[in-house]
Amino acid sequence: MAGKGGKSKRGKSKGSRKKTKKPVSEVDILSPAAMLNAYYISHNAAACLEFRGFSWPDSPKKKGKKGK
């Protein structure tokens, strides 16, 4: 009769462990890899700048797609 009366091993922990955070490195948005990515995802220069976080001031926000 396996499983009856036995203690389960789930839920046991060996105490809290501190997670070490990796240092965040600066990303160069003008690197060759980033420029290649921007080439494939943007349709024009304004879209490229918007993807990189430089949007036009007072521009209307994009609305999400509505599901049916």
Buried (B, 14 or more C-beta within 10 A) or exposed (E): EEEEEEEEEEEEEEEEEEEEEEEEEEEEBEEEEEEEBBEEEBEEEEEBBBBEEEEEEEEEEEEEEEEE
